[in-house]
Each structure stands twice: as C-alpha cells, then as structure tokens.
Amino acid sequence: MTSETVVVKVGTSSVTTAEGSVDATILDAIARDVASLGATDRTVVVVTSGAITAGWTAVGAGRQRPSDAVTLQAVAAVGQPLLMDAWRNSFARHGLSVGQVLLAPHDFAHRGQYLHARATIAALVELGVVPIVNENDAVADEEIRYGDNDRLAALVANLVAADLLVLLTDTPGLLTADPRLDPEATLIEEVVAIDRELEAIAGASRSGVGSGGMASKLGAARLATWSGVETVIASAREPAVLERVVAREAGVGTRFVARRDRLSARKAWIAFAVPTVATLTINDGAVDALVRDGRSLLRVGVTGHSKPFDSGDALELLDVRGELVAKGLSRMSSDARDDGEVVAVHRDDMVVLKKP
C-alpha cells in the first residue's frame, strides 16, 4: 500500500437513482475524486452497494421488490455485473481500471481467508487497479450475511490497515435530530466517543432501498475507530466530497476520531472480524486481572457461559453486570474438566475492550 489508504463506501441510495438504475453522475464524481487522490500518492479502495436494486430494476418490470432471500440473491446476480460495468465506465474516463472483489462473512471469520483477501486487494493496488468491493450477495447465506455494507466497509478498512474510512450516504453526516422532523437539526462535525446519546440520535434507513441506516454507520464507525481508522460520514452528492474529506475541510461530514493506539492486525481480526460463538461471565477478580494487569483469563475466573463452545472459538467476556470486558479465542472447550489454573483465554489471543 502507499503512504495513505482510504476506504470509501457508497450506499445504495447514492449509487442508484430514484428509479433504481445506477446513478452514473455519482459514480463519475467518485471516480474523479479517486483519480485526484491517486495523483497525490493515496490508495483508495471502494466498497459499493446497489447490486440488488440495480438487478431488480432490470428484471422486475415495475413489480414490487421481493423480500425472500432466494429471489434477492438471484436479483443480485443480475445486478452485480450491471453495477460493475457502470463503475468500469466511470473509472475508464479517468484512465483507471477496476477489479471486482466479492467478499462473504467467512472471508473474515477464517484467518487464512482473511489474509488471502488482503493479499488480493494489495495485488490489485500494486497493478494500479482500483479494488471495488461488494458483499457476495448472490451466494451468501441470509442468516450470516452482513445485511449492509457499512460493517463490510469497516472490516475492509481494518483488513487493509486504512488511515481513513469514508461512508458516503444521502445525508450530510450525523445530525442532532431527524431534519424531516426537526428543522433546527444541525450537523455534528466531530465525535470523540460514541455514547448512548449518539446511538439514540441515529435512526434506521428510510430510503426504502438500502439495508443500512445511520445506526448502521455509527456501528461501522465504532468498529473502525477502535481499529485505529478515522471515519467520516458525509453526503455522496457533496461536490468533490472525497478530496474535501481527505483535506479535512470543516463542515464536510461528521468526523469520528480514531483510537490513538491502533490494534495489531491480528488483534483487530479477533475483536471485530471473527463471529462470537458464546459469552463467558467472569468474576471481578478476573476483570481486574485482564483490564488492570494485562493477564490471561484463567478458568477459575469464569462463573458461567451462554452456550457450548470449543477450543479456538471466539468468546465475549462479560463482567457480572453483563458489560463487555474483552473478546478472545478460547484455549479450552466448555466441557473441559481441567483445574482452575488452566488458561481459558490467553492474553495474546485477547482484546480488552473495557477501559481501565
């Protein structure tokens, strides 16, 4: 990768028009910004939505959009090449080639696949090709798919050790209230910490075409900033939006400050990419050992678990009040009968998420 890496995610409501076709104007503007950033020694990875909407516009004949998983997957298979062709045309106008990267949850859950995906994106960048990432909607199991590309974008930002994640949507950023209900709503320009008040402000998507919303973007921002990636939510229709975000122009989007100490790639993978299999409840002594002393979790500190698990499974560690303390990979199974001094989760396989 080059000196600075930017991951930009474009939502369905921005990629497509009100009629459901691909919005070439938006794609052209983003391609122009990416070309401009590339000229300043920056790498840009694009995460796109819109395959299902574009596909249904092509084959739906004006009928109501389906909701069953199998039909939506088939529609995604129709829409994905249409979407990629539109991206290819837009970038070609600026002398750039694009490469399609379709990812599914298992590509992040399994360490080998995770490293392979990272190598593929790096190889595309080395070839001077702009990676265009989308979820593999046509084959992903509905029960395990991401459901929106905000989380996917945050995982990709972690995957490529990005410096900046830009979530482009149909609003200027995170506002103090819904502007359709409160005309006095204003833009929140900077967020240092995501708290319950911000979560209450963030609402669900009302565009009718995307599966994400502001709450989804807030979740992605939390994941990315914990990975050490600064995050900005901004409008896809803001002129030269990527250039202005990268230049840190005031008033362009909501900027989320990254955690000062970036997690290592492996720790970030454990914390955010590996699906949690079960939760362990740990006593206060174990909490102190993990949070204050940076020690491993011993079996004696475990007071209960939510469901059976095997060695190597990802576990969330909760205190007796149910608050998240850490996440890690188990070194024992739930039915182990070893003594209390056996290591349940080693500190090298653990990420402490609670502040001291």
DRENDO-1510 file (C-alpha; in Angstrom, 1 decimal, always signed):
<recs>
REC; n; res; u; v; w
REC; 1; MET; +0.0; +0.0; +0.0 .
REC; 2; THR; +1.1; +3.6; -0.5 .
REC; 3; SER; +1.5; +6.4; +2.0 .
REC; 4; GLU; -2.2; +6.8; +2.9 .
REC; 5; THR; -5.0; +4.3; +2.3 .
REC; 6; VAL; -8.6; +5.5; +2.1 .
REC; 7; VAL; -11.6; +3.1; +2.0 .
REC; 8; VAL; -14.8; +4.7; +0.7 .
REC; 9; LYS; -18.2; +3.1; +0.9 .
REC; 10; VAL; -21.1; +4.3; -1.3 .
REC; 11; GLY; -24.6; +3.3; -0.2 .
REC; 12; THR; -27.4; +2.1; -2.3 .
REC; 13; SER; -29.4; +5.3; -2.1 .
REC; 14; SER; -26.3; +7.1; -3.5 .
REC; 15; VAL; -25.3; +4.6; -6.1 .
REC; 16; THR; -28.8; +4.3; -7.6 .
REC; 17; THR; -31.3; +6.8; -8.9 .
REC; 18; ALA; -34.9; +7.1; -7.6 .
REC; 19; GLU; -36.0; +4.8; -10.4 .
REC; 20; GLY; -33.4; +2.2; -9.3 .
REC; 21; SER; -30.9; +2.4; -12.1 .
REC; 22; VAL; -27.2; +3.0; -11.5 .
REC; 23; ASP; -26.6; +6.8; -11.0 .
REC; 24; ALA; -23.7; +7.4; -13.4 .
REC; 25; THR; -23.4; +11.0; -12.2 .
REC; 26; ILE; -22.4; +9.9; -8.6 .
REC; 27; LEU; -20.1; +7.2; -9.9 .
REC; 28; ASP; -18.4; +9.7; -12.2 .
REC; 29; ALA; -17.9; +12.2; -9.4 .
REC; 30; ILE; -16.4; +9.5; -7.1 .
REC; 31; ALA; -14.1; +8.2; -9.9 .
REC; 32; ARG; -12.9; +11.7; -10.5 .
REC; 33; ASP; -12.1; +12.2; -6.8 .
REC; 34; VAL; -10.4; +8.8; -6.6 .
REC; 35; ALA; -8.2; +9.7; -9.6 .
REC; 36; SER; -7.3; +13.0; -8.0 .
REC; 37; LEU; -6.4; +11.3; -4.7 .
REC; 38; GLY; -4.3; +8.7; -6.6 .
REC; 39; ALA; -2.3; +11.5; -8.1 .
REC; 40; THR; -1.3; +12.5; -4.6 .
REC; 41; ASP; +0.1; +9.1; -3.7 .
REC; 42; ARG; -3.0; +7.8; -1.9 .
REC; 43; THR; -4.6; +4.4; -2.3 .
REC; 44; VAL; -8.4; +4.2; -2.5 .
REC; 45; VAL; -10.5; +1.0; -2.1 .
REC; 46; VAL; -14.2; +1.4; -3.0 .
REC; 47; VAL; -16.9; -0.6; -1.2 .
REC; 48; THR; -20.1; -0.4; -3.2 .
REC; 49; SER; -23.8; -1.3; -2.6 .
REC; 50; GLY; -26.6; -1.3; -5.1 .
REC; 51; ALA; -26.5; -4.7; -6.9 .
REC; 52; ILE; -29.9; -5.8; -5.7 .
REC; 53; THR; -31.6; -2.5; -6.6 .
REC; 54; ALA; -29.9; -2.4; -10.0 .
REC; 55; GLY; -30.8; -6.0; -10.7 .
REC; 56; TRP; -34.5; -5.6; -9.8 .
REC; 57; THR; -34.8; -2.6; -12.0 .
REC; 58; ALA; -33.5; -4.7; -14.9 .
REC; 59; VAL; -35.8; -7.7; -14.4 .
REC; 60; GLY; -38.6; -6.6; -12.1 .
REC; 61; ALA; -40.8; -4.9; -14.7 .
REC; 62; GLY; -42.1; -2.4; -12.2 .
REC; 63; ARG; -43.3; -5.1; -9.8 .
REC; 64; GLN; -42.9; -4.7; -6.0 .
REC; 65; ARG; -39.4; -5.6; -4.9 .
REC; 66; PRO; -39.3; -9.2; -3.4 .
REC; 67; SER; -38.3; -9.9; +0.1 .
REC; 68; ASP; -37.4; -13.6; +0.1 .
REC; 69; ALA; -33.7; -14.4; +0.3 .
REC; 70; VAL; -33.5; -16.7; -2.7 .
REC; 71; THR; -35.1; -14.2; -5.1 .
REC; 72; LEU; -32.9; -11.4; -3.8 .
REC; 73; GLN; -29.8; -13.5; -4.3 .
REC; 74; ALA; -30.8; -14.2; -7.9 .
REC; 75; VAL; -31.5; -10.5; -8.4 .
REC; 76; ALA; -28.1; -9.6; -7.0 .
REC; 77; ALA; -26.5; -11.9; -9.6 .
REC; 78; VAL; -28.3; -9.9; -12.3 .
REC; 79; GLY; -27.4; -6.5; -10.8 .
REC; 80; GLN; -23.7; -7.2; -9.9 .
REC; 81; PRO; -22.3; -7.1; -13.5 .
REC; 82; LEU; -24.5; -4.1; -14.2 .
REC; 83; LEU; -23.1; -2.3; -11.2 .
REC; 84; MET; -19.5; -3.2; -12.1 .
REC; 85; ASP; -19.9; -2.2; -15.7 .
REC; 86; ALA; -21.1; +1.2; -14.5 .
REC; 87; TRP; -18.0; +1.6; -12.2 .
REC; 88; ARG; -15.7; +0.4; -15.0 .
REC; 89; ASN; -17.1; +3.0; -17.4 .
REC; 90; SER; -16.7; +5.8; -14.8 .
REC; 91; PHE; -13.2; +5.0; -13.9 .
REC; 92; ALA; -12.2; +4.4; -17.5 .
REC; 93; ARG; -12.9; +8.1; -18.2 .
REC; 94; HIS; -10.0; +8.8; -15.9 .
REC; 95; GLY; -7.7; +6.2; -17.3 .
REC; 96; LEU; -8.2; +3.8; -14.4 .
REC; 97; SER; -9.0; +0.1; -14.3 .
REC; 98; VAL; -11.2; -1.6; -11.7 .
REC; 99; GLY; -11.2; -5.1; -10.2 .
REC; 100; GLN; -14.2; -6.7; -8.5 .
REC; 101; VAL; -13.7; -8.3; -5.1 .
REC; 102; LEU; -16.7; -10.1; -3.7 .
REC; 103; LEU; -16.5; -11.0; +0.0 .
REC; 104; ALA; -18.6; -13.0; +2.3 .
REC; 105; PRO; -18.5; -13.3; +6.2 .
REC; 106; HIS; -16.4; -16.4; +6.1 .
REC; 107; ASP; -13.7; -14.5; +4.3 .
REC; 108; PHE; -13.2; -12.5; +7.5 .
REC; 109; ALA; -14.0; -15.3; +10.0 .
REC; 110; HIS; -11.2; -17.6; +8.9 .
REC; 111; ARG; -7.7; -16.3; +9.3 .
REC; 112; GLY; -6.4; -17.9; +6.1 .
REC; 113; GLN; -9.2; -16.4; +4.0 .
REC; 114; TYR; -8.7; -13.0; +5.7 .
REC; 115; LEU; -5.0; -13.0; +4.8 .
REC; 116; HIS; -5.9; -14.1; +1.2 .
REC; 117; ALA; -8.4; -11.3; +0.8 .
REC; 118; ARG; -5.8; -8.8; +2.0 .
REC; 119; ALA; -3.2; -10.1; -0.4 .
REC; 120; THR; -5.7; -10.0; -3.3 .
REC; 121; ILE; -6.5; -6.3; -2.7 .
REC; 122; ALA; -2.8; -5.5; -2.2 .
REC; 123; ALA; -2.0; -7.1; -5.6 .
REC; 124; LEU; -4.7; -5.1; -7.3 .
REC; 125; VAL; -3.3; -1.9; -5.9 .
REC; 126; GLU; +0.2; -2.9; -7.0 .
REC; 127; LEU; -1.1; -3.4; -10.5 .
REC; 128; GLY; -2.6; +0.1; -10.4 .
REC; 129; VAL; -6.2; -1.2; -10.3 .
REC; 130; VAL; -8.9; +0.3; -8.1 .
REC; 131; PRO; -10.5; -2.5; -6.0 .
REC; 132; ILE; -14.3; -2.4; -6.0 .
REC; 133; VAL; -15.6; -4.5; -3.1 .
REC; 134; ASN; -19.1; -5.7; -2.5 .
REC; 135; GLU; -20.7; -8.4; -0.4 .
REC; 136; ASN; -21.2; -11.7; -2.3 .
REC; 137; ASP; -25.0; -11.3; -2.1 .
REC; 138; ALA; -25.7; -14.0; -4.7 .
REC; 139; VAL; -24.3; -16.8; -2.6 .
REC; 140; ALA; -24.1; -15.5; +1.0 .
REC; 141; ASP; -26.4; -17.3; +3.5 .
REC; 142; GLU; -29.1; -14.9; +4.5 .
REC; 143; GLU; -28.6; -15.9; +8.2 .
REC; 144; ILE; -24.9; -15.0; +8.2 .
REC; 145; ARG; -24.6; -12.2; +5.6 .
REC; 146; TYR; -23.7; -8.7; +6.8 .
REC; 147; GLY; -27.0; -7.2; +5.8 .
REC; 148; ASP; -25.5; -3.9; +4.9 .
REC; 149; ASN; -22.1; -2.8; +3.6 .
REC; 150; ASP; -21.3; -0.3; +6.4 .
REC; 151; ARG; -19.9; -3.1; +8.6 .
REC; 152; LEU; -18.3; -4.7; +5.5 .
REC; 153; ALA; -16.5; -1.3; +4.8 .
REC; 154; ALA; -15.3; -1.1; +8.3 .
REC; 155; LEU; -13.9; -4.6; +8.1 .
REC; 156; VAL; -12.2; -3.8; +4.8 .
REC; 157; ALA; -10.7; -0.7; +6.4 .
REC; 158; ASN; -9.3; -3.0; +9.1 .
REC; 159; LEU; -8.2; -5.5; +6.5 .
REC; 160; VAL; -6.1; -3.1; +4.6 .
REC; 161; ALA; -4.9; -1.1; +7.6 .
REC; 162; ALA; -6.6; +2.0; +6.2 .
REC; 163; ASP; -5.9; +5.5; +7.6 .
REC; 164; LEU; -9.4; +6.8; +6.7 .
REC; 165; LEU; -12.9; +5.3; +6.2 .
REC; 166; VAL; -15.4; +7.4; +4.4 .
REC; 167; LEU; -19.1; +6.4; +4.5 .
REC; 168; LEU; -21.0; +8.2; +1.7 .
REC; 169; THR; -24.7; +8.4; +2.1 .
REC; 170; ASP; -27.7; +10.6; +1.2 .
REC; 171; THR; -27.3; +12.9; +4.3 .
REC; 172; PRO; -24.6; +15.5; +5.1 .
REC; 173; GLY; -23.5; +13.4; +8.1 .
REC; 174; LEU; -24.8; +12.7; +11.6 .
REC; 175; LEU; -27.3; +15.4; +12.6 .
REC; 176; THR; -28.6; +16.4; +16.0 .
REC; 177; ALA; -32.1; +15.2; +15.0 .
REC; 178; ASP; -34.0; +14.0; +12.0 .
REC; 179; PRO; -34.3; +17.1; +9.8 .
REC; 180; ARG; -37.6; +15.9; +8.5 .
REC; 181; LEU; -39.0; +16.2; +12.0 .
REC; 182; ASP; -36.8; +19.0; +13.4 .
REC; 183; PRO; -35.9; +21.9; +11.0 .
REC; 184; GLU; -33.4; +23.1; +13.6 .
REC; 185; ALA; -31.3; +19.9; +13.3 .
REC; 186; THR; -27.6; +20.7; +12.7 .
REC; 187; LEU; -24.5; +18.7; +11.7 .
REC; 188; ILE; -22.4; +17.1; +14.4 .
REC; 189; GLU; -18.9; +17.8; +13.0 .
REC; 190; GLU; -16.7; +15.8; +15.3 .
REC; 191; VAL; -17.3; +12.8; +17.6 .
REC; 192; VAL; -14.6; +11.8; +20.1 .
REC; 193; ALA; -16.6; +8.9; +21.6 .
REC; 194; ILE; -19.7; +7.0; +20.6 .
REC; 195; ASP; -22.1; +7.0; +23.5 .
REC; 196; ARG; -25.8; +6.1; +24.1 .
REC; 197; GLU; -26.9; +9.6; +23.3 .
REC; 198; LEU; -25.4; +9.4; +19.9 .
REC; 199; GLU; -26.9; +5.9; +19.4 .
REC; 200; ALA; -30.3; +7.4; +20.3 .
REC; 201; ILE; -29.9; +10.1; +17.6 .
REC; 202; ALA; -29.0; +7.6; +14.9 .
REC; 203; GLY; -32.1; +6.2; +13.2 .
REC; 204; ALA; -32.9; +3.5; +10.7 .
REC; 205; SER; -32.8; +3.9; +7.0 .
REC; 206; ARG; -35.9; +5.4; +5.4 .
REC; 207; SER; -34.7; +5.5; +1.8 .
REC; 208; GLY; -36.5; +2.2; +1.1 .
REC; 209; VAL; -33.6; +0.9; -1.0 .
REC; 210; GLY; -30.8; +0.3; +1.4 .
REC; 211; SER; -30.5; -2.1; +4.3 .
REC; 212; GLY; -28.3; +0.2; +6.4 .
REC; 213; GLY; -29.1; +3.5; +8.2 .
REC; 214; MET; -27.4; +6.0; +10.4 .
REC; 215; ALA; -27.3; +3.4; +13.3 .
REC; 216; SER; -25.5; +1.0; +11.0 .
REC; 217; LYS; -23.0; +3.7; +10.1 .
REC; 218; LEU; -22.5; +4.5; +13.7 .
REC; 219; GLY; -21.7; +0.8; +14.4 .
REC; 220; ALA; -19.2; +0.8; +11.5 .
REC; 221; ALA; -17.6; +4.0; +12.8 .
REC; 222; ARG; -17.2; +2.3; +16.2 .
REC; 223; LEU; -15.6; -0.7; +14.7 .
REC; 224; ALA; -13.2; +1.3; +12.5 .
REC; 225; THR; -12.2; +3.8; +15.1 .
REC; 226; TRP; -11.4; +1.0; +17.6 .
REC; 227; SER; -9.2; -0.4; +14.8 .
REC; 228; GLY; -7.4; +3.0; +14.6 .
REC; 229; VAL; -9.1; +4.2; +11.5 .
REC; 230; GLU; -10.5; +7.7; +11.4 .
REC; 231; THR; -14.0; +7.7; +10.0 .
REC; 232; VAL; -16.2; +10.3; +8.2 .
REC; 233; ILE; -19.9; +10.1; +7.3 .
REC; 234; ALA; -20.7; +12.5; +4.5 .
REC; 235; SER; -23.0; +13.2; +1.6 .
REC; 236; ALA; -22.2; +11.5; -1.7 .
REC; 237; ARG; -23.6; +14.5; -3.5 .
REC; 238; GLU; -21.3; +17.0; -1.9 .
REC; 239; PRO; -19.1; +18.4; -4.7 .
REC; 240; ALA; -15.5; +16.8; -4.6 .
REC; 241; VAL; -16.5; +15.2; -1.3 .
REC; 242; LEU; -13.6; +12.8; -1.1 .
REC; 243; GLU; -11.0; +15.4; -1.8 .
REC; 244; ARG; -12.5; +17.7; +0.8 .
REC; 245; VAL; -12.8; +15.0; +3.4 .
REC; 246; VAL; -9.2; +14.0; +3.0 .
REC; 247; ALA; -8.2; +17.6; +3.2 .
REC; 248; ARG; -10.2; +17.8; +6.5 .
REC; 249; GLU; -12.3; +20.7; +5.3 .
REC; 250; ALA; -14.5; +21.9; +8.2 .
REC; 251; GLY; -18.2; +21.3; +7.8 .
REC; 252; VAL; -17.9; +18.4; +5.3 .
REC; 253; GLY; -19.4; +15.4; +7.1 .
REC; 254; THR; -19.1; +14.1; +10.6 .
REC; 255; ARG; -15.6; +13.0; +11.6 .
REC; 256; PHE; -15.1; +10.3; +14.2 .
REC; 257; VAL; -11.7; +10.4; +16.0 .
REC; 258; ALA; -9.7; +7.2; +15.8 .
REC; 259; ARG; -8.5; +5.4; +18.9 .
REC; 260; ARG; -4.9; +6.5; +19.5 .
REC; 261; ASP; -3.4; +3.1; +19.7 .
REC; 262; ARG; -4.2; +1.0; +16.6 .
REC; 263; LEU; -4.8; -2.6; +17.4 .
REC; 264; SER; -2.4; -5.0; +15.6 .
REC; 265; ALA; -3.9; -6.7; +12.5 .
REC; 266; ARG; -4.4; -10.0; +14.4 .
REC; 267; LYS; -6.0; -8.4; +17.5 .
REC; 268; ALA; -8.3; -6.3; +15.3 .
REC; 269; TRP; -9.3; -9.5; +13.5 .
REC; 270; ILE; -10.1; -11.2; +16.8 .
REC; 271; ALA; -12.1; -8.2; +18.1 .
REC; 272; PHE; -14.2; -7.4; +15.0 .
REC; 273; ALA; -14.0; -10.0; +12.2 .
REC; 274; VAL; -14.4; -13.3; +14.0 .
REC; 275; PRO; -18.0; -14.1; +14.9 .
REC; 276; THR; -18.7; -14.6; +18.6 .
REC; 277; VAL; -19.7; -18.2; +19.4 .
REC; 278; ALA; -20.5; -17.7; +23.1 .
REC; 279; THR; -20.2; -15.4; +26.1 .
REC; 280; LEU; -18.4; -16.1; +29.3 .
REC; 281; THR; -19.3; -14.4; +32.6 .
REC; 282; ILE; -16.2; -13.6; +34.7 .
REC; 283; ASN; -15.8; -12.5; +38.3 .
REC; 284; ASP; -14.5; -9.1; +39.4 .
REC; 285; GLY; -11.1; -10.6; +40.2 .
REC; 286; ALA; -10.7; -11.8; +36.7 .
REC; 287; VAL; -11.8; -8.4; +35.3 .
REC; 288; ASP; -9.1; -6.7; +37.3 .
REC; 289; ALA; -6.5; -9.2; +36.1 .
REC; 290; LEU; -7.5; -8.6; +32.5 .
REC; 291; VAL; -8.1; -4.8; +32.5 .
REC; 292; ARG; -5.6; -3.6; +35.1 .
REC; 293; ASP; -2.8; -6.2; +34.9 .
REC; 294; GLY; -3.0; -7.4; +31.3 .
REC; 295; ARG; -3.1; -11.0; +32.3 .
REC; 296; SER; -4.7; -14.1; +30.7 .
REC; 297; LEU; -8.1; -15.4; +31.8 .
REC; 298; LEU; -7.9; -18.5; +34.0 .
REC; 299; ARG; -10.7; -21.0; +34.2 .
REC; 300; VAL; -11.1; -20.2; +37.9 .
REC; 301; GLY; -12.3; -16.7; +37.0 .
REC; 302; VAL; -15.1; -18.0; +34.8 .
REC; 303; THR; -18.5; -18.2; +36.5 .
REC; 304; GLY; -20.7; -19.2; +33.6 .
REC; 305; HIS; -21.1; -19.4; +29.8 .
REC; 306; SER; -24.1; -18.8; +27.5 .
REC; 307; LYS; -23.8; -21.9; +25.3 .
REC; 308; PRO; -21.3; -24.7; +24.5 .
REC; 309; PHE; -18.1; -23.8; +22.7 .
REC; 310; ASP; -14.9; -25.5; +21.5 .
REC; 311; SER; -11.2; -24.6; +21.8 .
REC; 312; GLY; -10.4; -21.9; +19.2 .
REC; 313; ASP; -13.9; -20.3; +19.3 .
REC; 314; ALA; -14.3; -16.6; +19.7 .
REC; 315; LEU; -15.8; -15.6; +23.1 .
REC; 316; GLU; -17.0; -12.3; +24.5 .
REC; 317; LEU; -16.1; -11.9; +28.2 .
REC; 318; LEU; -18.7; -10.1; +30.3 .
REC; 319; ASP; -18.5; -9.0; +33.9 .
REC; 320; VAL; -21.2; -10.0; +36.4 .
REC; 321; ARG; -23.2; -6.9; +35.4 .
REC; 322; GLY; -23.3; -8.1; +31.8 .
REC; 323; GLU; -20.9; -5.4; +30.5 .
REC; 324; LEU; -18.4; -6.3; +27.8 .
REC; 325; VAL; -14.9; -6.6; +29.1 .
REC; 326; ALA; -12.9; -8.3; +26.3 .
REC; 327; LYS; -13.1; -10.7; +23.4 .
REC; 328; GLY; -10.7; -13.6; +22.7 .
REC; 329; LEU; -10.1; -17.0; +21.3 .
REC; 330; SER; -10.7; -19.9; +23.7 .
REC; 331; ARG; -7.9; -22.3; +24.7 .
REC; 332; MET; -10.4; -24.8; +26.2 .
REC; 333; SER; -13.8; -26.2; +25.5 .
REC; 334; SER; -16.9; -25.6; +27.6 .
REC; 335; ASP; -17.0; -29.2; +28.8 .
REC; 336; ALA; -13.3; -29.2; +29.9 .
REC; 337; ARG; -12.7; -30.5; +33.4 .
REC; 338; ASP; -9.3; -29.1; +34.0 .
REC; 339; ASP; -8.3; -27.4; +37.2 .
REC; 340; GLY; -8.9; -23.7; +37.8 .
REC; 341; GLU; -5.4; -22.6; +36.9 .
REC; 342; VAL; -5.8; -23.7; +33.3 .
REC; 343; VAL; -5.7; -20.7; +30.8 .
REC; 344; ALA; -9.2; -20.2; +29.3 .
REC; 345; VAL; -8.2; -17.3; +27.1 .
REC; 346; HIS; -4.6; -16.3; +26.7 .
REC; 347; ARG; -3.7; -12.6; +26.7 .
REC; 348; ASP; -2.0; -13.0; +23.2 .
REC; 349; ASP; -5.4; -14.1; +21.9 .
REC; 350; MET; -7.5; -11.4; +23.6 .
REC; 351; VAL; -8.5; -7.8; +23.1 .
REC; 352; VAL; -9.5; -5.9; +26.2 .
REC; 353; LEU; -12.4; -3.6; +25.3 .
REC; 354; LYS; -13.1; -2.1; +28.7 .
REC; 355; LYS; -11.2; +1.0; +29.8 .
REC; 356; PRO; -9.0; +0.6; +33.0 .
</recs>
